[in-house]
Amino acid sequence: MCRNMAGKPANGPDLLRMIDLNGDSLPDYVLDQGSYVCDGAASAFSGTAGSLLTVWVSSAPGGQVRKAFDGYHYGVKVDLEHKPQPQLVLALSGVQCGQKFTPLSSNAEMQACWRPLNWDAKRRTLLLAPLSDVRPYKP
């Protein structure tokens, strides 16, 4: 797709990360399309809705992986200090940060925040943390 848009593809350092996000000591896979570098066509993989983040968790050594999260963001960081295992924290905006809107609200009024993803062992998926866990956005 990058070349079709007259761009030059290159992998960013955080395009694919392997991190144990569910505490089973196996690598889980975090694909951040916002880290994909396409010189000359930068908007090919990101837009006004942000960039797509997809996370697959491992189920057994040498076994299958399963999609645990798929959503858009404006930035992502890994909290390695979070216990019992590292945690992804997404830069989001608007209602995903708990902001209230009216039909007359504009996108320019949206405020950004950092919101963690929590591992839900029962459902075997990653979910946005409750709004009470939202942190102010500081790049």
N, C-alpha and C positions, 0 to 999 in steps of 0.2 A: 504494500500500500504506500509506503514512504517513497519508493522509487517512482511509482505511478503518479505521484504528486510532485515530481522533479526534485525530490529531497535525497539526501545522502544519509543512510541509516548508520547508527552507531549505538552500542549498548551503553546506557548509563550505569553507574556503579550499583544502584539500588533497584535495577529492573527486576531481578529475581533474587529474593533473599530466602535463606533456609534458617528457620528459627523454630524452636520447640515452643509452641503457643498453648498446648493443651496438657503439658506436664507428663507426657508418656515417654520422655527421653528420645523420641524420634523426631527427625526434622520435618517441619511443616513448611509449605511453600507459599511465599507471598509474591505475587506478580503485580507490580505497580506500573501501569501504563504511563503514568505521569513521569516516570524516570526513563522512558524510551526517548532516545535522542534521534531526531529526524531533521538534520540541518537543512534549512531552506523550506521546510513545511512543518514548522513546530506545532501548529494547531491540529495536525492530523490525528493526534491521540489525546488531546485535551481540549476543552472548550469551556463555555460559560457554566456548564454543570460540573466542571472539574475533570478529574481523570478517574478511570476505572481501576479499582483495586479488587483482585480476586485472591482468595486464600483457600488452599487445599490442605487438609490435615491427613497425616499418615494414620493408618489403622493397625499395622503390624510390621515388624521388620521385613523388608522385601515385599510387602503386601500392597494393597490398594491405597489410593488416596481418595478423599471425598471432598467436594466443595463445601466449605464451611462459611464463606462470606463472599458477597459480590455486591459492590456498591461504589458510589462516586465520592470523591474527596478533593480537597484543595491542597493537601499536604499530608504526609504520614511520617510518624516517628516511632521508634521502638523504645519503650521504657524497660531497660534491662534491670532496673532496680525493683520493679514490681515483683511481688512474691505471691504465689509460689512459683510462677514462671513469668517470663517476659510478656509484655502486653503491647499491642498496637494501639496508637492514639492517633485519631484522624482529625484533620482540620476540616470543619464543616461550617455551615452558615444557616441563618434563618430559623425555620421551625425545628430543624435538627439540633439547634442550640437552645430551644425553648422560647424563641421569640414569637410574639403574637403578631398577627397580621390582619388587616382588614382588606376588603376588596379594592380599596384605594391605595394600598401600600405598594411601593415600588421596590425593585430589586436593589436599588441604590441604598435602601434603608436596612438591608440585611447586615447583621453583625456576625462576625466569625467567632468560632470557639474551638477548643480542643476537646474531643469526646473519645474516651477509651472504648475499645472492643473487649467484651468479657466472654470468656469461654463458658459455655453452658454444657456441662458434661452429660446431663440427662438427654438433651436434644442433639448432642455432638455437633454444635455449631457455635459460631461467634455472633454475638448480639451487641448492638449499641448499648453502652452502659446507661443507667437511668440518668435523667436530666440533672439530678442532684450531684452527679459526678462530673458535669461539664466544667471545664477550666477556661479562664479567659485566654483569648488568642494572643500569643506573643510569638512572632516568627522565630 
